[in-house]
Amino acid sequence: MVSVFIVEDDLLLQRLYEMMLKTFEFEVVDKASNGKEAIEKFKSLSPKPDVILMDHRMPVKNGIDATIELMKFNSHIKIIFTSADNSIKKRALEIGANSFIEKPFTVIQLQNEINRVFNLV
């Protein structure tokens, strides 16, 4: 079972993503509401999640800065950026994100992207 860590400041979207992921039998290991919290939680997670869903615009620390820091901590993590701001797609992929999904997206798009990133297809 693929484990997923959700990093999203919108609590409604956190719950929606969790429901979407459980529909396809992915395991949500934790959730964070900003990049700083994500880094702190990620460091304490054991085992580490297979995939991180990373929002961009968040308070305290945005997704780009959080991804840079997470990649320094663990360069093998798989990160799927989820953002309505398509202008940061290139930057997100340059710093190590494996994928970028533009919001809004469907449950099928999310499932397909996780499977692709995690090499399940």
CYANA upper distance limits for C-alpha pairs under 8 A (distance plus 0.5 A):
  1 MET  CA     25 GLU  CA      7.54
  1 MET  CA     26 PHE  CA      6.45
  1 MET  CA     27 GLU  CA      7.16
  2 VAL  CA     26 PHE  CA      5.71
  2 VAL  CA     27 GLU  CA      6.59
  2 VAL  CA     49 PRO  CA      8.41
  2 VAL  CA     50 ASP  CA      6.52
  2 VAL  CA     51 VAL  CA      8.10
  3 SER  CA     26 PHE  CA      6.46
  3 SER  CA     27 GLU  CA      5.08
  3 SER  CA     28 VAL  CA      6.29
  3 SER  CA     29 VAL  CA      6.65
  3 SER  CA     49 PRO  CA      5.56
  3 SER  CA     50 ASP  CA      5.60
  3 SER  CA     51 VAL  CA      6.93
  4 VAL  CA     26 PHE  CA      7.46
  4 VAL  CA     27 GLU  CA      6.45
  4 VAL  CA     28 VAL  CA      5.31
  4 VAL  CA     29 VAL  CA      6.38
  4 VAL  CA     30 ASP  CA      7.99
  4 VAL  CA     49 PRO  CA      5.97
  4 VAL  CA     50 ASP  CA      6.49
  4 VAL  CA     51 VAL  CA      5.38
  4 VAL  CA     52 ILE  CA      6.12
  4 VAL  CA     53 LEU  CA      7.64
  5 PHE  CA     28 VAL  CA      6.42
  5 PHE  CA     29 VAL  CA      6.12
  5 PHE  CA     30 ASP  CA      5.66
  5 PHE  CA     31 LYS  CA      6.28
  5 PHE  CA     32 ALA  CA      8.47
  5 PHE  CA     49 PRO  CA      6.57
  5 PHE  CA     51 VAL  CA      6.88
  5 PHE  CA     52 ILE  CA      5.23
  5 PHE  CA     53 LEU  CA      6.74
  6 ILE  CA     14 GLN  CA      7.33
  6 ILE  CA     17 TYR  CA      8.28
  6 ILE  CA     18 GLU  CA      8.46
  6 ILE  CA     28 VAL  CA      7.81
  6 ILE  CA     30 ASP  CA      6.95
  6 ILE  CA     31 LYS  CA      5.13
  6 ILE  CA     32 ALA  CA      6.81
  6 ILE  CA     52 ILE  CA      6.47
  6 ILE  CA     53 LEU  CA      5.45
  6 ILE  CA     54 MET  CA      7.14
  7 VAL  CA     14 GLN  CA      8.28
  7 VAL  CA     31 LYS  CA      6.23
  7 VAL  CA     32 ALA  CA      5.23
  7 VAL  CA     33 SER  CA      6.39
  7 VAL  CA     34 ASN  CA      7.06
  7 VAL  CA     35 GLY  CA      7.72
  7 VAL  CA     38 ALA  CA      6.86
  7 VAL  CA     52 ILE  CA      7.67
  7 VAL  CA     53 LEU  CA      6.32
  7 VAL  CA     54 MET  CA      5.43
  7 VAL  CA     55 ASP  CA      6.49
  8 GLU  CA     13 LEU  CA      7.63
  8 GLU  CA     14 GLN  CA      6.54
  8 GLU  CA     31 LYS  CA      8.05
  8 GLU  CA     32 ALA  CA      6.80
  8 GLU  CA     33 SER  CA      5.61
  8 GLU  CA     34 ASN  CA      7.03
  8 GLU  CA     53 LEU  CA      8.37
  8 GLU  CA     54 MET  CA      7.08
  8 GLU  CA     55 ASP  CA      5.72
  8 GLU  CA     58 MET  CA      7.74
  9 ASP  CA     14 GLN  CA      8.14
  9 ASP  CA     32 ALA  CA      7.78
  9 ASP  CA     33 SER  CA      4.57
  9 ASP  CA     34 ASN  CA      6.22
  9 ASP  CA     55 ASP  CA      8.12
  9 ASP  CA     58 MET  CA      6.14
  9 ASP  CA     59 PRO  CA      7.94
 10 ASP  CA     14 GLN  CA      6.81
 10 ASP  CA     33 SER  CA      7.71
 11 LEU  CA     15 ARG  CA      6.84
 11 LEU  CA     33 SER  CA      8.08
 12 LEU  CA     16 LEU  CA      6.65
 13 LEU  CA     17 TYR  CA      6.41
 14 GLN  CA     18 GLU  CA      6.66
 14 GLN  CA     31 LYS  CA      7.79
 15 ARG  CA     19 MET  CA      6.73
 16 LEU  CA     20 MET  CA      6.63
 17 TYR  CA     21 LEU  CA      6.48
 18 GLU  CA     22 LYS  CA      6.62
 18 GLU  CA     28 VAL  CA      6.97
 19 MET  CA     23 THR  CA      6.72
 20 MET  CA     24 PHE  CA      7.58
 20 MET  CA    107 VAL  CA      6.32
 21 LEU  CA     25 GLU  CA      6.90
 21 LEU  CA     26 PHE  CA      5.68
 21 LEU  CA     27 GLU  CA      7.61
 21 LEU  CA     28 VAL  CA      7.83
 21 LEU  CA    107 VAL  CA      8.43
 21 LEU  CA    111 GLN  CA      7.92
 22 LYS  CA     26 PHE  CA      5.80
 22 LYS  CA     27 GLU  CA      7.00
 22 LYS  CA     28 VAL  CA      8.10
 24 PHE  CA    111 GLN  CA      7.63
 29 VAL  CA     49 PRO  CA      7.37
 31 LYS  CA     38 ALA  CA      8.14
 32 ALA  CA     37 GLU  CA      6.24
 32 ALA  CA     38 ALA  CA      5.63
 32 ALA  CA     41 LYS  CA      8.04
 33 SER  CA     37 GLU  CA      7.17
 33 SER  CA     38 ALA  CA      7.81
 33 SER  CA     58 MET  CA      7.89
 34 ASN  CA     38 ALA  CA      6.68
 34 ASN  CA     58 MET  CA      5.86
 34 ASN  CA     59 PRO  CA      6.31
 34 ASN  CA     60 VAL  CA      6.76
 34 ASN  CA     61 LYS  CA      6.51
 34 ASN  CA     62 ASN  CA      7.36
 34 ASN  CA     63 GLY  CA      8.40
 35 GLY  CA     39 ILE  CA      6.77
 35 GLY  CA     58 MET  CA      7.53
 35 GLY  CA     59 PRO  CA      8.25
 35 GLY  CA     60 VAL  CA      7.31
 35 GLY  CA     61 LYS  CA      5.04
 35 GLY  CA     62 ASN  CA      6.03
 35 GLY  CA     63 GLY  CA      6.42
 35 GLY  CA     65 ASP  CA      7.91
 35 GLY  CA     66 ALA  CA      5.37
 36 LYS  CA     40 GLU  CA      6.92
 36 LYS  CA     60 VAL  CA      6.97
 36 LYS  CA     61 LYS  CA      6.00
 36 LYS  CA     66 ALA  CA      7.29
 37 GLU  CA     41 LYS  CA      6.55
 38 ALA  CA     42 PHE  CA      6.33
 38 ALA  CA     66 ALA  CA      7.97
 39 ILE  CA     43 LYS  CA      6.74
 39 ILE  CA     66 ALA  CA      7.24
 39 ILE  CA     69 GLU  CA      8.04
 39 ILE  CA     70 LEU  CA      6.94
 40 GLU  CA     44 SER  CA      7.26
 41 LYS  CA     45 LEU  CA      6.71
 42 PHE  CA     48 LYS  CA      7.61
 45 LEU  CA     49 PRO  CA      8.08
 50 ASP  CA     77 ILE  CA      7.54
 50 ASP  CA     78 LYS  CA      7.10
 50 ASP  CA    118 PHE  CA      8.05
 51 VAL  CA     77 ILE  CA      7.34
 51 VAL  CA     78 LYS  CA      5.43
 51 VAL  CA     79 ILE  CA      6.24
 51 VAL  CA     80 ILE  CA      7.70
 51 VAL  CA    114 ILE  CA      7.97
 51 VAL  CA    118 PHE  CA      8.07
 52 ILE  CA     77 ILE  CA      8.22
 52 ILE  CA     78 LYS  CA      6.77
 52 ILE  CA     79 ILE  CA      5.23
 52 ILE  CA     80 ILE  CA      6.58
 53 LEU  CA     79 ILE  CA      6.56
 53 LEU  CA     80 ILE  CA      5.47
 53 LEU  CA     81 PHE  CA      6.43
 53 LEU  CA     82 THR  CA      7.04
 54 MET  CA     63 GLY  CA      6.53
 54 MET  CA     67 THR  CA      8.49
 54 MET  CA     79 ILE  CA      7.17
 54 MET  CA     80 ILE  CA      6.53
 54 MET  CA     81 PHE  CA      5.20
 54 MET  CA     82 THR  CA      6.21
 55 ASP  CA     62 ASN  CA      8.20
 55 ASP  CA     63 GLY  CA      6.04
 55 ASP  CA     81 PHE  CA      6.42
 55 ASP  CA     82 THR  CA      5.46
 55 ASP  CA     83 SER  CA      6.06
 56 HIS  CA     62 ASN  CA      5.87
 56 HIS  CA     63 GLY  CA      4.53
 56 HIS  CA     64 ILE  CA      6.87
 56 HIS  CA     81 PHE  CA      7.76
 56 HIS  CA     82 THR  CA      7.52
 56 HIS  CA     83 SER  CA      6.26
 56 HIS  CA     85 ASP  CA      8.35
 57 ARG  CA     62 ASN  CA      5.89
 57 ARG  CA     63 GLY  CA      7.06
 57 ARG  CA     83 SER  CA      8.16
 58 MET  CA     62 ASN  CA      5.46
 58 MET  CA     63 GLY  CA      7.52
 61 LYS  CA     65 ASP  CA      6.88
 61 LYS  CA     66 ALA  CA      6.88
 62 ASN  CA     66 ALA  CA      6.65
 63 GLY  CA     67 THR  CA      6.38
 63 GLY  CA     81 PHE  CA      8.40
 64 ILE  CA     68 ILE  CA      6.77
 64 ILE  CA     91 ARG  CA      8.33
 64 ILE  CA     92 ALA  CA      6.77
 64 ILE  CA     95 ILE  CA      8.40
 65 ASP  CA     69 GLU  CA      6.85
 66 ALA  CA     70 LEU  CA      6.54
 67 THR  CA     71 MET  CA      6.45
 67 THR  CA     79 ILE  CA      8.38
 67 THR  CA     95 ILE  CA      7.92
 67 THR  CA     96 GLY  CA      8.09
 67 THR  CA     97 ALA  CA      7.95
 68 ILE  CA     72 LYS  CA      6.94
 68 ILE  CA     95 ILE  CA      6.86
 68 ILE  CA     96 GLY  CA      8.25
 69 GLU  CA     73 PHE  CA      6.94
 70 LEU  CA     74 ASN  CA      6.52
 70 LEU  CA     75 SER  CA      7.98
 71 MET  CA     75 SER  CA      4.94
 71 MET  CA     76 HIS  CA      7.93
 71 MET  CA     77 ILE  CA      7.58
 71 MET  CA     96 GLY  CA      7.59
 78 LYS  CA     97 ALA  CA      7.32
 78 LYS  CA     98 ASN  CA      6.49
 78 LYS  CA    117 VAL  CA      7.64
 78 LYS  CA    118 PHE  CA      8.22
 79 ILE  CA     96 GLY  CA      8.18
 79 ILE  CA     97 ALA  CA      5.36
 79 ILE  CA     98 ASN  CA      5.96
 79 ILE  CA     99 SER  CA      7.27
 80 ILE  CA     97 ALA  CA      6.53
 80 ILE  CA     98 ASN  CA      6.33
 80 ILE  CA     99 SER  CA      5.23
 80 ILE  CA    100 PHE  CA      6.12
 80 ILE  CA    101 ILE  CA      7.67
 80 ILE  CA    113 GLU  CA      8.47
 80 ILE  CA    114 ILE  CA      8.23
 80 ILE  CA    117 VAL  CA      8.48
 81 PHE  CA     92 ALA  CA      7.60
 81 PHE  CA     97 ALA  CA      7.11
 81 PHE  CA     98 ASN  CA      8.44
 81 PHE  CA     99 SER  CA      6.58
 81 PHE  CA    100 PHE  CA      5.06
 81 PHE  CA    101 ILE  CA      6.60
 82 THR  CA    100 PHE  CA      6.47
 82 THR  CA    101 ILE  CA      5.44
 82 THR  CA    102 GLU  CA      6.37
 82 THR  CA    103 LYS  CA      6.83
 83 SER  CA    100 PHE  CA      8.17
 83 SER  CA    101 ILE  CA      7.14
 83 SER  CA    102 GLU  CA      5.72
 83 SER  CA    103 LYS  CA      5.81
 84 ALA  CA    102 GLU  CA      5.76
 84 ALA  CA    103 LYS  CA      4.99
 84 ALA  CA    104 PRO  CA      7.38
 85 ASP  CA     89 LYS  CA      8.16
 85 ASP  CA    102 GLU  CA      7.74
 86 ASN  CA    102 GLU  CA      6.85
 88 ILE  CA     92 ALA  CA      6.56
 89 LYS  CA     93 LEU  CA      6.79
 89 LYS  CA    100 PHE  CA      6.76
 90 LYS  CA     94 GLU  CA      6.62
 91 ARG  CA     95 ILE  CA      6.80
 92 ALA  CA     96 GLY  CA      7.17
 92 ALA  CA     97 ALA  CA      6.05
 92 ALA  CA    100 PHE  CA      8.07
 93 LEU  CA     97 ALA  CA      5.20
 93 LEU  CA     98 ASN  CA      6.86
 93 LEU  CA     99 SER  CA      7.21
 93 LEU  CA    100 PHE  CA      7.91
 98 ASN  CA    117 VAL  CA      7.11
 99 SER  CA    113 GLU  CA      8.03
 99 SER  CA    117 VAL  CA      7.74
101 ILE  CA    105 PHE  CA      7.60
101 ILE  CA    110 LEU  CA      8.33
105 PHE  CA    109 GLN  CA      6.74
105 PHE  CA    110 LEU  CA      7.53
106 THR  CA    110 LEU  CA      6.87
107 VAL  CA    111 GLN  CA      6.64
108 ILE  CA    112 ASN  CA      6.51
109 GLN  CA    113 GLU  CA      6.58
110 LEU  CA    114 ILE  CA      6.69
111 GLN  CA    115 ASN  CA      6.63
112 ASN  CA    116 ARG  CA      6.52
113 GLU  CA    117 VAL  CA      6.53
114 ILE  CA    118 PHE  CA      6.38
115 ASN  CA    119 ASN  CA      6.28
115 ASN  CA    120 LEU  CA      5.15
115 ASN  CA    121 VAL  CA      6.35
116 ARG  CA    120 LEU  CA      6.48
116 ARG  CA    121 VAL  CA      6.18
